[in-house]
Amino acid sequence: MGANATARPLRRPVYIASFGKAIHSTDATPQEEPEVVVDSEPQLRHDFPHAGDCRQGGISDGYRFVITFAAGRTEQTYGMIREFLREQGYGDVPIPADLTELRAFRLPPKLRHQLSLFGEDGYVHNPLKILFPPVGSKRGSLVLELYNEAAAGHLLRFHRRGKCS
């Protein structure tokens, strides 16, 4: 045993950085609201990506656009999906009001581990699917699939009933 067994280790100093601008205002006037920047990229619903295109963090095969949202907690993730759908022109498509309602569309645990002969594990309403990821995926994530309504054979592809050209 060493002579200084009870001695405390040296502590490193901790510095807290502030990356914001320091505003020293003597005016008591309210500050102006910041301008809302509108994304110049067209909405997915009206300008569906072509095969192989990556847009907004998702990928498209020309018929289906798949993107995974993960915000740590499923409640926050679902909020991100709701906002994304509004921004991309899918605001008129009915979706569950909250996460509790979305979870009602989840397959029972017994069926989740079998081959999916019983349908999707999540909410399905043409032209979108909000799916729970497979077991072992990132916690709190949800998968959003959007289908191209203008494509030939759209309904058959959406319901996985064969491929149409």
DSSP file (Angstrom, degrees, kcal/mol; ACC not computed):
  #  RESIDUE AA STRUCTURE BP1 BP2  ACC     N-H-->O    O-->H-N    N-H-->O    O-->H-N    TCO  KAPPA ALPHA  PHI   PSI    X-CA   Y-CA   Z-CA
    1    1 A M              0   0    0      0, 0.0     2,-0.1     0, 0.0     4,-0.0   0.000 360.0 360.0 360.0 144.4    0.0    0.0    0.0
    2    2 A G    >   -     0   0    0      1,-0.1     3,-0.8     2,-0.1     0, 0.0  -0.385 360.0-120.5 -82.0 161.2    1.2    3.5   -0.8
    3    3 A A  T 3  S+     0   0    0      1,-0.3     3,-0.3     2,-0.1     2,-0.2   0.812 112.1  47.3 -69.6 -30.7    1.8    6.2    1.8
    4    4 A N  T >   +     0   0    0      1,-0.2     3,-0.9     2,-0.1    -1,-0.3  -0.316  66.9 135.7-107.0  49.7   -0.7    8.5    0.1
    5    5 A A  T <  S+     0   0    0     -3,-0.8    -1,-0.2     1,-0.2    -2,-0.1   0.784  77.2  45.3 -67.2 -27.1   -3.6    6.0   -0.2
    6    6 A T  T 3  S+     0   0    0     -3,-0.3    -1,-0.2     2,-0.1     2,-0.1   0.451  85.1 118.0 -96.5  -0.5   -6.1    8.6    1.0
    7    7 A A    <   -     0   0    0     -3,-0.9    -3,-0.0     1,-0.1     0, 0.0  -0.410  66.9-120.5 -69.2 140.8   -4.8   11.5   -1.1
    8    8 A R        -     0   0    0     -2,-0.1    -1,-0.1     1,-0.1     3,-0.1  -0.573  27.2-112.0 -81.3 142.5   -7.3   12.9   -3.5
    9    9 A P        -     0   0    0      0, 0.0     2,-0.1     0, 0.0    -1,-0.1  -0.375  41.3 -92.9 -69.6 154.6   -6.5   12.8   -7.2
   10   10 A L        -     0   0    0      1,-0.1     2,-0.4    -2,-0.0     0, 0.0  -0.447  41.2-135.7 -67.2 138.6   -5.9   16.1   -8.9
   11   11 A R        -     0   0    0     -2,-0.1    -1,-0.1    -3,-0.1     3,-0.0  -0.779   9.7-130.5 -98.8 140.3   -9.0   17.5  -10.5
   12   12 A R        -     0   0    0     -2,-0.4     2,-0.1     1,-0.1    -1,-0.0  -0.646  31.4-105.3 -84.3 144.9   -9.0   19.0  -13.9
   13   13 A P        -     0   0    0      0, 0.0     2,-0.5     0, 0.0    -1,-0.1  -0.404  29.6-139.3 -68.9 147.8  -10.6   22.5  -14.3
   14   14 A V        -     0   0    0     -2,-0.1     2,-0.4    -3,-0.0    -3,-0.0  -0.940  14.6-164.0-111.1 127.0  -14.0   22.5  -16.0
   15   15 A Y        -     0   0    0     -2,-0.5     2,-0.6     2,-0.0     0, 0.0  -0.932   7.2-151.3-112.3 133.4  -14.7   25.3  -18.5
   16   16 A I        -     0   0    0     -2,-0.4     2,-0.3     2,-0.0    -2,-0.0  -0.915  15.7-149.6-105.9 121.6  -18.3   26.1  -19.6
   17   17 A A        -     0   0    0     -2,-0.6     2,-0.5     2,-0.0    -2,-0.0  -0.665   7.4-159.2 -93.8 144.5  -18.5   27.5  -23.1
   18   18 A S        +     0   0    0     -2,-0.3    -2,-0.0     1,-0.1     0, 0.0  -0.978  10.6 178.5-122.1 116.4  -21.1   29.9  -24.3
   19   19 A F        +     0   0    0     -2,-0.5     2,-0.1     2,-0.1    -1,-0.1   0.433  51.4  96.4 -98.8  -0.4  -21.5   30.1  -28.1
   20   20 A G  S    S-     0   0    0      1,-0.1     2,-0.2     0, 0.0    -2,-0.1  -0.456  83.0 -97.6 -86.0 161.9  -24.3   32.6  -28.2
   21   21 A K        -     0   0    0     -2,-0.1     2,-0.6     1,-0.1    -1,-0.1  -0.553  33.8-123.9 -76.0 140.5  -23.9   36.3  -28.7
   22   22 A A        -     0   0    0     -2,-0.2     2,-0.6     2,-0.0    -1,-0.1  -0.770  25.4-158.7 -84.6 123.9  -23.9   38.4  -25.6
   23   23 A I        -     0   0    0     -2,-0.6     2,-0.7     2,-0.1    -2,-0.0  -0.917  12.5-177.6-109.6 116.0  -26.7   41.0  -25.9
   24   24 A H        +     0   0    0     -2,-0.6     2,-0.5     2,-0.0    -2,-0.0  -0.851  16.4 170.9-112.7  93.9  -26.3   44.1  -23.8
   25   25 A S        -     0   0    0     -2,-0.7    -2,-0.1     1,-0.1     0, 0.0  -0.882  27.7-174.8-110.8 133.4  -29.3   46.1  -24.4
   26   26 A T        +     0   0    0     -2,-0.5     2,-0.2     2,-0.0    -1,-0.1   0.532  61.8  98.8 -97.2  -9.3  -30.3   49.2  -22.5
   27   27 A D        -     0   0    0      1,-0.1    -2,-0.1     2,-0.1     0, 0.0  -0.499  63.0-152.4 -77.6 147.1  -33.6   49.5  -24.4
   28   28 A A        +     0   0    0     -2,-0.2    -1,-0.1     2,-0.1     3,-0.0   0.181  58.4 121.5 -99.1  15.6  -36.7   48.2  -22.8
   29   29 A T  S    S-     0   0    0      1,-0.1    -2,-0.1     0, 0.0     2,-0.1  -0.546  71.5-106.3 -80.9 144.5  -38.3   47.6  -26.2
   30   30 A P        -     0   0    0      0, 0.0     2,-0.1     0, 0.0    -1,-0.1  -0.387  38.1-111.4 -67.7 146.8  -39.4   44.1  -27.1
   31   31 A Q        -     0   0    0      1,-0.1     2,-0.1    -2,-0.1    -3,-0.0  -0.465  34.3-101.8 -78.8 151.4  -37.1   42.3  -29.5
   32   32 A E        -     0   0    0     -2,-0.1    -1,-0.1     1,-0.1     3,-0.0  -0.373  37.4-105.4 -70.6 149.1  -38.3   41.5  -33.0
   33   33 A E        -     0   0    0      1,-0.1    -1,-0.1    -2,-0.1     2,-0.1  -0.532  40.7-109.7 -70.4 138.8  -39.5   38.0  -33.9
   34   34 A P        -     0   0    0      0, 0.0     2,-0.1     0, 0.0    -1,-0.1  -0.412  38.2-100.8 -69.3 148.3  -36.9   36.1  -36.0
   35   35 A E        -     0   0    0      1,-0.1     2,-0.6    -2,-0.1    -3,-0.0  -0.431  31.3-122.5 -69.2 140.8  -38.0   35.5  -39.6
   36   36 A V        -     0   0    0     -2,-0.1     2,-0.6    -3,-0.1    -1,-0.1  -0.754  23.0-141.2 -85.2 122.8  -39.2   32.0  -40.3
   37   37 A V        -     0   0    0     -2,-0.6     2,-0.5     1,-0.0    -1,-0.0  -0.757  11.5-148.0 -88.7 120.7  -37.1   30.5  -43.0
   38   38 A V        -     0   0    0     -2,-0.6     2,-0.2     1,-0.0    -2,-0.0  -0.764  20.8-117.1 -91.2 129.6  -39.2   28.5  -45.5
   39   39 A D        -     0   0    0     -2,-0.5    -1,-0.0     1,-0.2     0, 0.0  -0.466  15.7-150.4 -66.6 129.1  -37.5   25.6  -47.0
   40   40 A S        +     0   0    0     -2,-0.2    -1,-0.2     2,-0.1    -2,-0.0   0.560  65.1 107.6 -79.8  -6.8  -37.2   26.1  -50.7
   41   41 A E  S    S-     0   0    0      1,-0.1     3,-0.1     0, 0.0    -2,-0.1  -0.526  78.1-111.4 -72.6 135.1  -37.3   22.3  -51.4
   42   42 A P        -     0   0    0      0, 0.0    -1,-0.1     0, 0.0     2,-0.1  -0.232  38.7 -90.6 -66.7 156.8  -40.7   21.2  -52.8
   43   43 A Q     >  -     0   0    0      1,-0.1     4,-1.7     5,-0.0     3,-0.4  -0.371  28.2-128.4 -67.8 144.0  -43.0   19.0  -50.8
   44   44 A L  T  4 S+     0   0    0      1,-0.2    -1,-0.1     2,-0.2    45,-0.1   0.858 105.5  58.1 -61.3 -37.0  -42.6   15.3  -51.1
   45   45 A R  T  4 S+     0   0    0     43,-1.7     3,-0.3     1,-0.2    -1,-0.2   0.859 115.8  33.9 -65.0 -34.6  -46.2   14.7  -51.9
   46   46 A H  T  4 S+     0   0    0     -3,-0.4    -1,-0.2    42,-0.2    -2,-0.2   0.622 130.4  33.0 -97.5 -15.0  -46.2   17.0  -54.9
   47   47 A D  S  < S-     0   0    0     -4,-1.7    -1,-0.2    -5,-0.1    -2,-0.1  -0.602  81.2-165.2-139.6  74.5  -42.7   16.2  -56.1
   48   48 A F        -     0   0    0     -3,-0.3    -3,-0.1    -2,-0.1    -4,-0.1  -0.371  27.4-108.3 -67.3 136.3  -42.0   12.6  -55.2
   49   49 A P        -     0   0    0      0, 0.0    13,-0.2     0, 0.0    -1,-0.1  -0.281  31.2-119.8 -65.2 148.7  -38.3   11.7  -55.3
   50   50 A H    >   -     0   0    0      1,-0.2     3,-2.0    11,-0.1    12,-0.4  -0.280  49.9 -62.7 -79.4 170.9  -37.0    9.4  -58.1
   51   51 A A  T 3  S+     0   0    0     10,-0.4    10,-0.3     1,-0.3    -1,-0.2  -0.318 124.5  13.8 -58.2 131.3  -35.4    6.0  -57.6
   52   52 A G  T 3  S+     0   0    0      8,-2.7    -1,-0.3     1,-0.3     2,-0.2   0.317  91.3 137.6  86.1  -8.0  -32.1    6.4  -55.7
   53   53 A D    <   -     0   0    0     -3,-2.0     7,-1.8     7,-0.2     2,-0.5  -0.504  41.2-153.5 -73.4 137.4  -32.8    9.9  -54.6
   54   54 A C  E     +A   59   0A   0     -2,-0.2     2,-0.4     5,-0.2     5,-0.2  -0.962  25.5 162.5-109.5 123.3  -31.9   10.8  -51.0
   55   55 A R  E >   -A   58   0A   0      3,-1.4     3,-2.2    -2,-0.5    -2,-0.0  -0.999  60.7  -1.7-143.9 139.3  -33.9   13.7  -49.6
   56   56 A Q  T 3  S-     0   0    0     -2,-0.4     3,-0.1     1,-0.3    -1,-0.1   0.690 128.5 -57.5  58.2  21.1  -34.7   14.9  -46.1
   57   57 A G  T 3  S+     0   0    0      1,-0.4    11,-0.4    10,-0.1    -1,-0.3   0.473 118.9  97.6  90.4   2.0  -32.6   12.0  -44.7
   58   58 A G  E <   -A   55   0A   0     -3,-2.2    -3,-1.4     9,-0.1    -1,-0.4  -0.631  64.3-129.2-114.9 176.5  -34.6    9.3  -46.3
   59   59 A I  E     -AB  54  66A   0      7,-2.2     7,-2.6    -5,-0.2     2,-0.3  -0.958  14.7-153.8-130.9 148.5  -34.3    7.2  -49.5
   60   60 A S  E     - B   0  65A   0     -7,-1.8    -8,-2.7    -2,-0.3     5,-0.2  -0.899  19.8-166.3-122.5 147.3  -36.7    6.6  -52.3
   61   61 A D        -     0   0    0      3,-1.9   -10,-0.4    -2,-0.3     4,-0.1   0.205  63.9 -98.2-108.3  11.7  -37.1    3.8  -54.8
   62   62 A G  S    S+     0   0    0    -12,-0.4     3,-0.1     2,-0.3   -11,-0.1   0.037 120.9  47.4  95.8 -25.2  -39.4    5.9  -57.0
   63   63 A Y  S    S+     0   0    0      1,-0.3    85,-2.7    84,-0.1     2,-0.4   0.650 116.0  33.2-113.8 -29.9  -42.5    4.2  -55.5
   64   64 A R  E     - C   0 147A   0     83,-0.2    -3,-1.9     2,-0.0     2,-0.5  -0.996  60.4-157.4-136.9 135.0  -41.8    4.3  -51.7
   65   65 A F  E     -BC  60 146A   0     81,-3.3    81,-2.8    -2,-0.4     2,-0.4  -0.963  16.1-167.6-111.9 123.9  -39.9    6.9  -49.6
   66   66 A V  E     +BC  59 145A   0     -7,-2.6    -7,-2.2    -2,-0.5     2,-0.3  -0.947  12.5 165.9-119.5 130.4  -38.5    5.5  -46.3
   67   67 A I  E     - C   0 144A   0     77,-2.3    77,-3.1    -2,-0.4     2,-0.5  -0.998  23.6-144.0-142.0 139.9  -37.2    7.6  -43.5
   68   68 A T  E     - C   0 143A   0    -11,-0.4     2,-0.4    -2,-0.3    75,-0.2  -0.906  11.9-160.2-107.7 129.6  -36.4    6.7  -39.9
   69   69 A F  E     + C   0 142A   0     73,-2.9    73,-2.5    -2,-0.5     2,-0.3  -0.898  13.5 172.5-106.8 136.2  -37.0    9.2  -37.1
   70   70 A A  E     + C   0 141A   0     -2,-0.4    71,-0.2    71,-0.2    70,-0.1  -0.897  13.5 159.4-146.1 113.8  -35.3    8.8  -33.7
   71   71 A A        -     0   0    0     69,-0.8     2,-0.8    -2,-0.3    69,-0.1   0.176  63.3-103.4-118.7  15.3  -35.5   11.5  -31.0
   72   72 A G  S    S+     0   0    0     67,-0.4     2,-0.4     4,-0.1    69,-0.1  -0.299 104.7  55.7  94.0 -51.7  -34.6    9.4  -28.0
   73   73 A R  S  > S-     0   0    0     -2,-0.8     4,-2.2    67,-0.1    -2,-0.3  -0.932  80.6-132.6-116.4 141.7  -38.2    9.1  -26.7
   74   74 A T  H  > S+     0   0    0     -2,-0.4     4,-2.6     1,-0.2     5,-0.2   0.834 105.7  58.8 -63.5 -32.8  -41.0    7.8  -28.8
   75   75 A E  H  > S+     0   0    0      2,-0.2     4,-1.8     1,-0.2    -1,-0.2   0.925 109.6  43.3 -61.6 -44.4  -43.3   10.7  -27.9
   76   76 A Q  H  > S+     0   0    0     -3,-0.2     4,-2.0     2,-0.2    -2,-0.2   0.882 112.6  53.3 -68.5 -38.0  -40.8   13.2  -29.3
   77   77 A T  H  X S+     0   0    0     -4,-2.2     4,-2.1     1,-0.2    -2,-0.2   0.916 108.1  49.6 -62.4 -43.7  -40.2   11.0  -32.3
   78   78 A Y  H  X S+     0   0    0     -4,-2.6     4,-2.4     1,-0.2    -1,-0.2   0.878 108.4  53.8 -65.6 -36.8  -43.9   10.9  -33.1
   79   79 A G  H  X S+     0   0    0     -4,-1.8     4,-2.1     2,-0.2    -1,-0.2   0.889 107.3  51.4 -62.0 -39.3  -44.1   14.7  -32.7
   80   80 A M  H  X S+     0   0    0     -4,-2.0     4,-2.5     2,-0.2    -2,-0.2   0.902 109.7  49.9 -63.4 -40.9  -41.3   15.0  -35.3
   81   81 A I  H  X S+     0   0    0     -4,-2.1     4,-2.6     2,-0.2    -2,-0.2   0.921 108.9  51.6 -64.8 -43.6  -43.2   12.7  -37.7
   82   82 A R  H  X S+     0   0    0     -4,-2.4     4,-1.8     1,-0.2    -1,-0.2   0.923 113.0  44.9 -59.3 -44.6  -46.4   14.7  -37.3
   83   83 A E  H  X S+     0   0    0     -4,-2.1     4,-2.4     2,-0.2    -1,-0.2   0.905 111.7  52.6 -66.1 -41.9  -44.6   18.0  -38.1
   84   84 A F  H  X S+     0   0    0     -4,-2.5     4,-1.9     1,-0.2    -2,-0.2   0.904 108.3  51.2 -60.6 -42.7  -42.7   16.4  -41.0
   85   85 A L  H  <>S+     0   0    0     -4,-2.6     5,-2.9     1,-0.2     6,-0.4   0.899 110.2  49.1 -64.1 -40.3  -46.0   15.2  -42.5
   86   86 A R  H ><5S+     0   0    0     -4,-1.8     3,-1.1     4,-0.2     5,-0.4   0.928 112.4  48.2 -63.0 -44.3  -47.6   18.7  -42.3
   87   87 A E  H 3<5S+     0   0    0     -4,-2.4    -1,-0.2     1,-0.2    -2,-0.2   0.820 110.9  50.8 -65.7 -31.7  -44.5   20.2  -43.9
   88   88 A Q  T 3<5S-     0   0    0     -4,-1.9   -43,-1.7    -5,-0.2    -1,-0.2   0.293 122.7 -97.1 -95.9  10.3  -44.4   17.7  -46.8
   89   89 A G  T < 5S+     0   0    0     -3,-1.1     3,-0.3    -4,-0.2    -3,-0.2   0.583  95.4 110.0  92.2  10.9  -48.1   18.1  -47.8
   90   90 A Y    > < +     0   0    0     -5,-2.9     3,-1.2    -6,-0.2    -4,-0.2   0.066  36.4 114.4-104.0  23.5  -49.6   15.1  -45.9
   91   91 A G  T 3  S+     0   0    0     -5,-0.4    -1,-0.2    -6,-0.4    -5,-0.1   0.725  72.4  56.6 -66.4 -22.2  -51.5   17.2  -43.3
   92   92 A D  T 3  S+     0   0    0     -3,-0.3    -1,-0.2     2,-0.1    -2,-0.1   0.542  82.9  98.4 -88.4  -6.4  -54.9   16.1  -44.6
   93   93 A V  S <  S-     0   0    0     -3,-1.2     2,-0.2    -8,-0.1    -3,-0.0  -0.696  82.5-117.6 -81.8 126.0  -54.1   12.3  -44.1
   94   94 A P        +     0   0    0      0, 0.0    -2,-0.1     0, 0.0    -1,-0.1  -0.449  42.0 170.0 -68.0 131.0  -55.7   11.1  -40.9
   95   95 A I        -     0   0    0     -2,-0.2     7,-0.0     1,-0.0    29,-0.0  -0.902  44.5 -72.5-132.6 162.8  -53.1    9.8  -38.4
   96   96 A P        -     0   0    0      0, 0.0     6,-0.1     0, 0.0     3,-0.0  -0.242  39.5-130.1 -57.1 144.1  -53.4    8.9  -34.7
   97   97 A A  S    S-     0   0    0      1,-0.1     2,-0.3     2,-0.0     3,-0.0   0.832  80.0  -8.4 -66.9 -34.6  -53.8   11.9  -32.4
   98   98 A D  S  > S-     0   0    0      1,-0.0     4,-1.9   -19,-0.0     5,-0.1  -0.882  81.8 -84.2-152.5-178.0  -51.1   10.8  -30.0
   99   99 A L  H  > S+     0   0    0     -2,-0.3     4,-2.6     1,-0.2     5,-0.2   0.845 121.2  58.6 -66.3 -34.6  -48.7    8.1  -29.1
  100  100 A T  H  > S+     0   0    0      1,-0.2     4,-0.8     2,-0.2    -1,-0.2   0.918 108.9  45.2 -60.5 -43.1  -51.2    6.2  -27.0
  101  101 A E  H >4 S+     0   0    0      1,-0.2     3,-0.5     2,-0.2     4,-0.4   0.876 111.7  52.7 -67.9 -37.9  -53.5    5.9  -30.0
  102  102 A L  H >< S+     0   0    0     -4,-1.9     3,-1.8     1,-0.2    -2,-0.2   0.899 103.5  57.1 -64.1 -40.6  -50.6    4.9  -32.3
  103  103 A R  H >< S+     0   0    0     -4,-2.6     3,-1.4     1,-0.3    -1,-0.2   0.740  92.6  69.8 -64.5 -21.7  -49.6    2.1  -29.9
  104  104 A A  T << S+     0   0    0     -4,-0.8    -1,-0.3    -3,-0.5    -2,-0.2   0.728  95.6  55.5 -66.7 -19.6  -53.1    0.7  -30.3
  105  105 A F  T <  S+     0   0    0     -3,-1.8    17,-0.8    -4,-0.4    -1,-0.3   0.437  83.8 112.2 -90.9  -0.6  -52.1   -0.2  -33.9
  106  106 A R  S <  S-     0   0    0     -3,-1.4    15,-0.1    -4,-0.2    25,-0.0  -0.490  74.6-111.1 -75.1 141.4  -49.1   -2.2  -32.7
  107  107 A L        -     0   0    0     -2,-0.2    -1,-0.1     1,-0.1     5,-0.1  -0.366  39.8 -96.3 -66.6 149.1  -49.1   -6.0  -33.3
  108  108 A P    >>  -     0   0    0      0, 0.0     4,-1.5     0, 0.0     3,-1.1  -0.337  37.1-109.9 -62.4 151.4  -49.4   -8.1  -30.2
  109  109 A P  H 3> S+     0   0    0      0, 0.0     4,-0.9     0, 0.0    -2,-0.1   0.825 116.2  60.1 -54.8 -34.5  -46.0   -9.4  -29.0
  110  110 A K  H 34 S+     0   0    0      1,-0.2     4,-0.2     2,-0.2     3,-0.2   0.870 110.7  40.2 -62.6 -36.6  -46.7  -13.0  -30.0
  111  111 A L  H X4 S+     0   0    0     -3,-1.1     3,-0.7     1,-0.2    -1,-0.2   0.698 100.6  72.8 -86.7 -20.1  -47.2  -12.0  -33.6
  112  112 A R  H 3< S+     0   0    0     -4,-1.5    -1,-0.2     1,-0.2    -2,-0.2   0.833  97.3  48.9 -63.6 -32.9  -44.3   -9.5  -33.8
  113  113 A H  T 3< S+     0   0    0     -4,-0.9    -1,-0.2    -3,-0.2    -2,-0.1   0.576 100.7  77.1 -88.3  -9.8  -41.7  -12.3  -33.8
  114  114 A Q  S <  S-     0   0    0     -3,-0.7     2,-0.1    -4,-0.2    -3,-0.0  -0.411 103.5 -72.8 -89.3 171.6  -43.3  -14.3  -36.5
  115  115 A L        -     0   0    0      1,-0.1     2,-2.5    -2,-0.1     3,-0.3  -0.411  58.5-104.0 -60.4 142.1  -43.2  -13.6  -40.2
  116  116 A S  S    S+     0   0    0      1,-0.2     3,-0.3     2,-0.1    -1,-0.1  -0.432  73.3 134.2 -77.6  77.2  -45.4  -10.7  -40.9
  117  117 A L        +     0   0    0     -2,-2.5    -1,-0.2    -6,-0.2     3,-0.1   0.491  67.7  63.9 -92.3  -7.4  -48.3  -12.5  -42.4
  118  118 A F  S    S-     0   0    0      1,-0.4     2,-0.2    -3,-0.3    -1,-0.2   0.288 112.7 -98.0-103.1   8.8  -50.6  -10.4  -40.2
  119  119 A G        -     0   0    0     -3,-0.3    -1,-0.4     2,-0.1     2,-0.1  -0.551  62.0 -25.9 106.7-173.5  -49.9   -7.0  -41.6
  120  120 A E        -     0   0    0     -2,-0.2     2,-1.3     2,-0.1     4,-0.1  -0.395  52.8-122.1 -78.5 152.6  -47.6   -4.1  -40.7
  121  121 A D  S    S+     0   0    0     11,-0.2    11,-3.1   -15,-0.1     2,-0.3  -0.658  87.3  19.3 -93.4  77.8  -46.5   -3.4  -37.1
  122  122 A G  E    S-D  131   0A   0     -2,-1.3     2,-0.4   -17,-0.8     9,-0.2  -0.983 105.8 -28.6 156.7-163.1  -47.9    0.1  -36.9
  123  123 A Y  E     -D  130   0A   0      7,-2.3     7,-2.8    -2,-0.3     2,-0.4  -0.699  49.3-172.7 -91.0 133.0  -50.4    2.5  -38.4
  124  124 A V  E     +D  129   0A   0     -2,-0.4     2,-0.3     5,-0.2     5,-0.2  -0.986  18.0 149.0-130.2 121.7  -51.3    2.1  -42.1
  125  125 A H  E >   -D  128   0A   0      3,-2.6     3,-3.3    -2,-0.4    -2,-0.0  -0.883  57.0 -72.0-152.1 119.1  -53.4    4.6  -44.1
  126  126 A N  T 3  S+     0   0    0      1,-0.3     3,-0.0    -2,-0.3    20,-0.0  -0.216 118.1  16.5 -51.2 126.5  -52.9    5.2  -47.8
  127  127 A P  T 3  S+     0   0    0      0, 0.0    20,-2.7     0, 0.0    -1,-0.3  -0.777 123.7  48.1-105.7  27.6  -50.4    6.8  -48.7
  128  128 A L  E <   -DE 125 146A   0     -3,-3.3    -3,-2.6    18,-0.2     2,-0.4  -0.931  50.1-162.9-134.8 157.3  -48.4    6.5  -45.5
  129  129 A K  E     -DE 124 145A   0     16,-2.3    16,-2.7    -2,-0.3     2,-0.6  -0.999   4.7-163.1-134.3 131.5  -47.3    3.9  -43.0
  130  130 A I  E     -DE 123 144A   0     -7,-2.8    -7,-2.3    -2,-0.4     2,-0.3  -0.950  27.3-175.7-113.2 108.4  -45.9    4.7  -39.5
  131  131 A L  E     -DE 122 143A   0     12,-3.2    12,-2.9    -2,-0.6    -9,-0.2  -0.785  29.4-125.3-114.3 147.2  -44.2    1.6  -38.3
  132  132 A F        -     0   0    0    -11,-3.1   -11,-0.2    -2,-0.3    10,-0.2  -0.721  41.1-114.8 -81.6 137.2  -42.5    0.4  -35.2
  133  133 A P        -     0   0    0      0, 0.0     3,-0.1     0, 0.0    -1,-0.1  -0.238  37.7 -86.1 -70.9 162.5  -39.0   -0.8  -36.0
  134  134 A P    >   -     0   0    0      0, 0.0     3,-1.7     0, 0.0   -21,-0.1  -0.217  59.7 -78.6 -62.6 159.6  -37.9   -4.4  -35.5
  135  135 A V  T 3  S+     0   0    0      1,-0.3     3,-0.1   -23,-0.1    -3,-0.0  -0.335 119.7  33.8 -59.6 137.4  -36.7   -5.5  -32.1
  136  136 A G  T 3  S+     0   0    0      1,-0.3    -1,-0.3    -3,-0.1     3,-0.1   0.338  89.8 124.0  96.5  -5.7  -33.1   -4.5  -31.5
  137  137 A S  S <  S-     0   0    0     -3,-1.7    -1,-0.3     1,-0.2     3,-0.1  -0.221  78.4 -58.7 -77.8 175.7  -33.4   -1.2  -33.4
  138  138 A K    >   -     0   0    0      1,-0.1     3,-1.4    -3,-0.1    -1,-0.2  -0.318  65.2-108.3 -58.4 131.5  -32.6    2.1  -31.9
  139  139 A R  T 3  S+     0   0    0      1,-0.2   -67,-0.4    -3,-0.1    -1,-0.1  -0.357  99.1  18.2 -65.2 136.1  -34.8    2.8  -28.9
  140  140 A G  T 3  S+     0   0    0      1,-0.3   -69,-0.8   -69,-0.1    -1,-0.2   0.576  94.5 133.3  82.7  10.1  -37.5    5.4  -29.5
  141  141 A S  E <   -C   70   0A   0     -3,-1.4     2,-0.3   -71,-0.2    -1,-0.3  -0.613  35.1-168.3 -96.7 156.3  -37.4    5.3  -33.3
  142  142 A L  E     -C   69   0A   0    -73,-2.5   -73,-2.9    -2,-0.2     2,-0.5  -0.981  16.5-134.5-136.7 147.9  -40.2    5.1  -35.7
  143  143 A V  E     -CE  68 131A   0    -12,-2.9   -12,-3.2    -2,-0.3     2,-0.5  -0.906  15.4-160.5-107.6 128.5  -40.1    4.3  -39.5
  144  144 A L  E     -CE  67 130A   0    -77,-3.1   -77,-2.3    -2,-0.5     2,-0.5  -0.936   5.6-171.2-109.9 126.5  -42.2    6.4  -41.9
  145  145 A E  E     -CE  66 129A   0    -16,-2.7   -16,-2.3    -2,-0.5     2,-0.4  -0.977   1.2-170.2-117.3 126.2  -43.0    5.1  -45.3
  146  146 A L  E     -CE  65 128A   0    -81,-2.8   -81,-3.3    -2,-0.5     2,-0.3  -0.948  10.6-148.6-115.2 136.3  -44.6    7.4  -47.9
  147  147 A Y  E     -C   64   0A   0    -20,-2.7     2,-0.8    -2,-0.4   -83,-0.2  -0.826  21.3-112.8-109.8 145.1  -45.9    6.0  -51.2
  148  148 A N    >   -     0   0    0    -85,-2.7     3,-1.0    -2,-0.3  -103,-0.1  -0.633  24.9-166.6 -76.3 108.3  -46.1    7.8  -54.5
  149  149 A E  T 3  S+     0   0    0     -2,-0.8     5,-0.2     1,-0.2    -1,-0.2   0.722  84.7  57.2 -69.8 -21.4  -49.8    8.3  -55.2
  150  150 A A  T 3  S+     0   0    0      4,-0.1    -1,-0.2     2,-0.1     2,-0.1   0.562  83.8 105.7 -87.3  -8.4  -49.1    9.1  -58.9
  151  151 A A  S X  S-     0   0    0     -3,-1.0     3,-1.2   -88,-0.1     2,-0.2  -0.411  81.8-102.2 -74.6 147.2  -47.3    5.9  -59.7
  152  152 A A  T 3  S+     0   0    0      1,-0.3    12,-0.2    13,-0.1    -1,-0.1  -0.468 108.1  16.2 -65.9 136.1  -49.0    3.2  -61.7
  153  153 A G  T 3> S+     0   0    0     -2,-0.2     4,-2.1    12,-0.1    -1,-0.3   0.777  80.2 153.7  71.7  27.4  -50.3    0.4  -59.5
  154  154 A H  H <>  +     0   0    0     -3,-1.2     4,-2.7     1,-0.2     5,-0.2   0.902  67.4  48.8 -56.5 -47.6  -49.9    2.5  -56.4
  155  155 A L  H  > S+     0   0    0      1,-0.2     4,-2.1     2,-0.2    -1,-0.2   0.882 110.2  51.1 -65.6 -38.1  -52.6    0.7  -54.4
  156  156 A L  H  4>S+     0   0    0      2,-0.2     5,-3.1     1,-0.2     6,-0.3   0.905 113.2  45.3 -66.0 -40.1  -51.2   -2.8  -55.1
  157  157 A R  H ><5S+     0   0    0     -4,-2.1     3,-1.4     3,-0.2    -2,-0.2   0.920 111.3  53.2 -66.3 -43.5  -47.7   -1.7  -54.0
  158  158 A F  H 3<5S+     0   0    0     -4,-2.7    -2,-0.2     1,-0.3    -1,-0.2   0.901 115.2  39.6 -60.4 -41.7  -49.1    0.0  -50.9
  159  159 A H  T 3<5S-     0   0    0     -4,-2.1    -1,-0.3    -5,-0.2    -2,-0.2   0.269 112.0-119.1 -93.3  11.4  -50.9   -3.1  -49.8
  160  160 A R  T < 5 +     0   0    0     -3,-1.4    -3,-0.2     1,-0.1     3,-0.1   0.911  67.6 139.4  53.0  50.3  -48.1   -5.5  -50.9
  161  161 A R  S   <S-     0   0    0     -5,-3.1    -4,-0.2     1,-0.5     2,-0.2   0.016  70.3 -61.2-112.0  26.0  -50.3   -7.3  -53.4
  162  162 A G        -     0   0    0     -6,-0.3    -1,-0.5    -5,-0.1     2,-0.4  -0.426  62.2 -72.2 118.3 168.0  -47.8   -7.7  -56.2
  163  163 A K        -     0   0    0     -2,-0.2     2,-0.4    -3,-0.1   -10,-0.1  -0.830  39.5-166.7-102.4 135.5  -45.8   -5.4  -58.4
  164  164 A C              0   0    0     -2,-0.4   -12,-0.0   -12,-0.2    -2,-0.0  -0.924 360.0 360.0-117.7 146.0  -47.3   -3.4  -61.2
  165  165 A S              0   0    0     -2,-0.4   -13,-0.1   -14,-0.0   -12,-0.1   0.422 360.0 360.0 -99.7 360.0  -45.5   -1.7  -64.0
